[in-house]
Amino acid sequence: MLELDKLTIHKAHELLSKKEITSEELTKALLKRIEEMDGKIKAYVTLNSEEALERSSEIDKKGDFTEDLSGIPVAVKDNICTKDLRTTCASKMLENFVPPYDATVIKKLKEKNALILGKTNLDEFDMGSSTESSYFFTSKNPWNLERVPGGSSSAAAVAADLAIYSLDSDTGGAVRQSAAYCGVVGLKPTYGRVSRFGLAGNAGSMDTIGPITKDVKDCAIVLNAISGMDLFDPSSSDTIVPDYLESLKTNLQNVKIGIPKEFLGDAVNKDIKNAILNAAKTFEDMGFICEETSLPNVEYALWVHYVIASAEASSEMCQYDGVRFGHRAQHYENLKDLYKKSRGEGFGLEVKKRTILGTYLLDLEGNDKYLVKAYKLRTLIKQDFEKAFEKYDFLITPTTPTVAFKIGEAKDSLNVNDMCTVPVNLAGLPAISIPCGFAEGLPIGLQIIGKAFDEAGILQVAYAFEQNTDYHKKQIAWKEA
């Protein structure tokens, strides 16, 4: 019997086009799966069941499935605005916020007749790597319910067949880290390739939106739908968008891949190092050239990212004052007291910590001592990548230095678990995470980094790897925690 919840986008599209299944049947199958399994995973903060079923029925009646995403439900991270559907950022501050507009990426998906299935959990305002700072609950990794799913539950929803695909945001690696931890595919586009309009900001100079999918082909399909210039986003680029799905058909020749030695140091688990080296061997067997290289300044990336992200987050959080929208304290003496109490009650510990640190960094003393130096180092890190790409077409690294850590161990893990992803955000480059092995019964992610706006290239390399391996086909062995 065909299990509809396990379908990929391209397979679901094929079946819908042939009228072998209906959008309503697909949506009901996913909602049934959510009802049965989400009590364990806790992926969804808000479900959009009624509207999704209504839209699926309307699409079935029209019978037009020419668009690749038509009639296929998507899960959306709960910091991306969805009109008339609660968007909380997993914070008490926005617990009851219902946006009056759609983010540009949501508008684009709806134009392709996609269905919004629900909103997925995250760390509060996307500050964290485990969902443990969420105001609502901590989500679980479907491979092991004692482990974290990454900084959001979007990848967990896809891995557990609670969604066909999802949209996520990536400031320091959330799309790729979550995908690696949950054994699926996650792509962070070049900064400016996908509009940020309607994304609740964390660090504006690094925030991106990208797809999480079950395979690389699906990733190309979603990226086709959400990419492009947007006048509502001043950082949006007018660089021509190729057909990423068509690009997968291109044969790669004379490809040179660099393996930065800084990403295979002592902080990286031995099994993960071996998986990356085995991936390099696979590429060599395919005719690619793989060589060790160096990005000398990435050793400062974690520090640089934390300083810049905190400063920018502090600026972003200023809008939540208890006056215009968001949580408002019931008892206060004056305007200053209203600000203080509303933010004190509405924000969790991690957001408060970063906001306070960021406020100091934006002050004259903190700016001179730390922030200016961080931006200078950011430039050096970007130049390291540019120099490497003079010799290599792509770079490969682990996506994360360890497999998914246990819930409650975040304090010991947060200092290193973004070490492989944050340099890419600092440089504004595209990168994709794909499954490349297993350790401790948990997935390992391979990160492929490309030149600016070469999403087509990293998708081609990822697709070639996927076609020569079967890691993406491994099924989760469900068991009670």
N, C-alpha and C positions, 0 to 999 in steps of 0.2 A: 504493500500500500504506500502511495506517495505521501511523504511527510512534508507538508507545505511549509512549515516553520523552518525547515533546514535548507530551503532553496536559496540559491544565490540570486542576485538581481538579474543576471543575464538568462538564467534558466527560468525564473519566474516570468520574465518578459516573453520568452519563447512560448511558454505554456498559455499565457494570457492572450498573446497574438493569435494562437491557434484555437482559441476558445476551449481549451482543454480544462482550464480552471477559470474561476472568476475572481475579481478583486475582493469581493465580499467574502468568498470562501477563504482566501489567503489571510484577510484581516481577522476573520473569526478564528482561524487556526492559531494565529499569533496571540490573540487575546486569551484563548484557551490555554496556551502554553504559559503565558504570563500568570494567569490565575493559578496554575498548577505549581510553577517553579519560582516565581518572584518572591515568594515568602522566604525562600532560602537566599537568593541572590541580593534582593533589595536594590534592584537596578533603577526602578522608576520612582520619582517623587510625585509625578502627576500623570495620570492616564487620560487620553483623549478618545476614549472608546466610542462614545455616542457619535461624535462628529466624524470619526474615522469610518465607522460603519455606514453613515449616511453618504459620505463622499464616495466610498467604494461602490455603493449601490448606484449612485448617479453615474459614475464612470462606466460601470457595467452596462447601463442602459444606453449610453452613447456608443459603446463598443469600439472606441478609438484608442488603440494601443500602439500607435506609431512611435510615441516617445518611449525611450528605454525605461523610464521611471514611472510611467503611467500606471496607476492603480497599485503601486507597491509601497507599503508602509515604511516609514523611517522614524527612528528614535532621535531626539534632539537634546543635546546637553542643556541643562537648565540655566545657562547664562546667555542663551541666544533667544532674542525676543520673538515671541509668537503671539500674533494678534488674538485677543480674547481667550488666550490660554495662559494660565498662571506661569510666571517666570520668576523664580525665587533666588537664584544664585546660591541655593542651599543655605540661606541666611534668614535669621529672624527679621532682619532689617527689611527684607522684601517678601516676607512669608505670604502676603496676600496681594502682591503686585500683579496686575493683569495689564499687559502692554496694549496700547491702542493701535499698534502698528506691527508689521512683520519686519524682521531683519532682512536685508537684501538676499541672503542665501535662502531664507525660507520663501521669500517671494519668488525666487528663481525656481525652487523645487515645486512650488504650487503651480507655476506656469507649465511645468512638465507633468502636471496631474499626479504628483506624489501625495501621499497621505501622511499627516503627522500623527504618529501612534501615541506619543507621550514624551515627557521630559525626564531626562536621566540625572542621577545624583552626581555630586561633585564635592570637592573641598570648598568650604565657604569662600565665595568670590574667586574660586579657582586657586586658592593659596594653600598649597600642600600637594602631597603625592600619594594619598591613600584613601581619601574621602572621610578620614577620621575627624576632620574639622567641620564636617557638614552639620548644620543645625538639626537635621532630621534623623539621620542614622548613618551607620557605616555600611557600605556595600561590601559584598564578598566576591572573591575570585571563583568562578565556576569550576576551575580545575582543582581547587582545594579551598573549602569554605573557611578555613582558618587563616587564609592569606588575603592580602589586599588586592584590589583589581587595578590599582593605579590611581591617578588623580581624579578620575571620573569613572562612572559605571557604564559608559557608552560601549566600551569594548567588551565588558562582561555581558551586556545585553546581546551583542552580536554573537559572541562565543557560545552563549547558552541558548541560542535560537529564540531569544525573546524579541528580536528585531532582525530584519533582513540586512539592514545597514544602519549607520548612525552618522550624525554630524557632531563634531567635537571641536573644542578650541585648544590651542597650543601656545603657551607663553614661554615655558621652559622645557616642554617635552611631553605634555599630557597626552596628546594624540598617539605619539610613538611609544611612550612608556606603557600606557594602558594596553595598546595593541600587543606589545611584546609580552607583558605579563599574562595576557589572556589568549595568546596564540592566534591572533588574527592580523589583518593588514591595516596599517594606519599611515596616512600621508600628511605631512606638514608642507603646504605650498610655500613658494617664495613670498616674502613679505610684499604685499601689494597685488598679488595675483588674484586673491579672493577678497571680496569686500568685507570690512569689519563693521559696517554700519549695522547697528542692532545687536552687537555683541557687548555685553556689560564689561567694560574695560578693567583690566588688571594692570598691565604695563603696556601702554599704547604703542611703544616703538618695537614691541616684540610679539604682540597678540596676533594670532592667525586663526583661521577656521579651516578644518580639513576633514576628509571622510575616514571612517573606519568601516571596513568591509570584510567579507569572508575570503575573497581572493583579489588578485591584482587587477583582473579584468573589470570587476565591479568598481574598484577604486577609480579606474580610468573613466568609467561611465559617470560616476558622481562628480568627478572633477570637471568633466565636460559641462555639466549642468550648472555648477556654481561659480566657475571662473569668469573673469572679465572686468572691464572698467566700470566703476560706479561713481557718479558725481556726488553721491552722498558721503563718500569716504575720501578725504583729501590725500590719503596715502595710497589710494588705488592706482594701479598702473594701466596704461593704455597699450602695453606690449601685446602683440598679436597672440591670440589663444589658438593653438593647433587643435586638431581632432586627436585627443589622447587615445581613443579606442582604435582609430586607424593606425596610430603610431606603433601599436603593439605588433603589427604585422611586419614591421621593418626588421630586416636581418642586421644584427650588429656585427661589425667587423673592425679589427685592429683596435679593440677597446683596451685601454690601460687603466688599471685600478690601483690606487694607492691605499696602503693600510697604515694609518698614523700610529706610531709606536706608543704615543702617550695614552692611547685608549686601551692598551693591553698591559697596563702596569699592575702593581701589586694589589690595587683596590679592586681589580676585576677577578671574579671567581674563575678558578682554573677550568672548570667545565665549560664556562662561557668562552674563555680564550680558545679552547680546543674547537668549540663549535664554529667560531669565526674563522679560524685557520682551516677547518674542514670546508667551510663555505668558499674560502679563497681557492682551495684545491678544486672544488666543483667548477668554479669560474675558469680556472686554468684548463680543466678538462674540456671546457666548452670553447677553448681557443683564446680566452682573454689573458692579458698579461697582468700579474699581480706583484707588486713590489712594496717593501716597507718604505715609509716616508715619515716626515716629522712636521708637527704643528707646534712649535716650541712655546707659544704663548697661551695655549689652551689650559695649561696648568692653573692659570688665574681665572678661568672662565666662571667657575662656581661663585667665587667672591665677587667678580665683576657683575654677574647676573643678579645676585642677591642685592647688591647696592643699588643698581639701576632700577630693578623691579620694585624695590621698596620705595624708592623716591617717586617713581611714577604711580605706584599704587596709592601712596599718600595723597597725591594730587587727584586721582580718580575718586577716592573715598570722600572727598570734600563735599560732593553733591548730596550725600546722604546726611541731611541735617535735621530731619524731623519736621520740615516745613512744607516742602513741595510734594514729596512722595516718600514712601517707606515708613518704617516704624516711627511712631511719635510717642514720647513719654506722656503719661497721663497727668503727672504732678510735677510742676516746675515753678520757679519763682520769677525768672526773667528769661530773655532770649538766650543769653549765654548758658544758663542752666538747662534750657530746653535742648540746646545742641549737645551739651555734656551728657545729659541723662538719656536722650534718644540714642546717641551713639554707644553709650555705655551699655544700654539694655539690648540694642539691636545687633551689635557686632560681637563675634566670638573672640577668643583669646588670640588666635593666629592673625586675624585681621587687625586687631588692636596693636599687636606687637609690630607688625610690618608698617602700619600707619604711623606709629610713634617713631620708629626708626627712620622712616622716610621723611617725616617732618623735620627731624634733626638734620638729615642729609641735605635737605633743601634750604636749611638755614645757612647763613654765611660761613660759619665755622665748619660745619659738616660738608658743605659744598667744596670748599677749598681743600680740606683734608682728604676727602674720600671720593666725592661724586665726580669731580673733574678728572681725577686719576682713573676712575673706573671707565669713563668715556674714552680716555686716551688708550687704555688697555683694550677696550672694545675695538678700536680702530686697528690696533696691532693684530688682534685675533682675526679680524676680517682680512687683513693683508696676508696673514699666514695661509688662509684658504685660497686667496687669489693666486699666491705664489705656487701652491700645490696644484691648482688647476691649470697652470701653465704647462705642467708635465703630464698630469693625469686627467682622464675624462670623468672619473668618479672616485669617491673615497668610500671605504667600508669600515665600519666599527661595530662593536656591540651596541645595541640600543640601550641596554642597562647593564651595570656591572655585576648584578646579581639577579637571580630569579625573584619573583614576587615574595616580599618579606611577610612575616606573620603580622596579623593585626595586633597592635600594641607595641610593635618594635620600631615604629616610625622614627622615634627620637634617635635611634642608633643608625638609621638608614638614610635619613633625609640629607645628610651631609655629603653623600656620594651618589645617591641613586639617579641624580640628574646630570652626572658628570659628562656623559656621552651625548646628551641632547642639547643642553643649554648653549654650547658653542655655536650650534646651527642657528638658533634664534638670535644670538648676538650678531651673527653675520648676515642674517636675513635670507638664508639659503633654503632650497627645498630638500626634503629628506623623507624617506619612506622606511618603515619597519615591517619586515616580513618574518615569518617563523623560519628558524634554521636549525632547530634541535631541541633537546630536552635535558633537564637536569633536575634531580629530586622529583621526577614525575611532573615537572612544570615546564612550560614553553620558554624558549630562548629566542630573542629577537635579533635579527641582523639589520643594521641601519645602513642604507645606501644614500650618500649625500651627493648632490649634483651642483652644477653651476647655476647661477641665478636664472630663473625662468626656464630651466631645463627639466621641468616635470616630466616631459615626454621621455627624456633620456633615462631618468631613474625608474620610470614605469617599465620601460623596455628591458632594462637590466633585471629588475625585480621579476618581471614576467618570465624572462629566460631562465632565471634561477628556479622559479616555481615550476616551470615545465620540466625541469630536470631533477626535481626532488618531490617528495610527497609529505613534507612536514605539515602543509596547510590542510591536508586531508585527515589528519589525526582527530579522532573524536574524543570528547571529554568523557571520562569514566565517572558517571554520577555516583555519589555516595553521600551518606549523611555525615554532617560535620560532627 
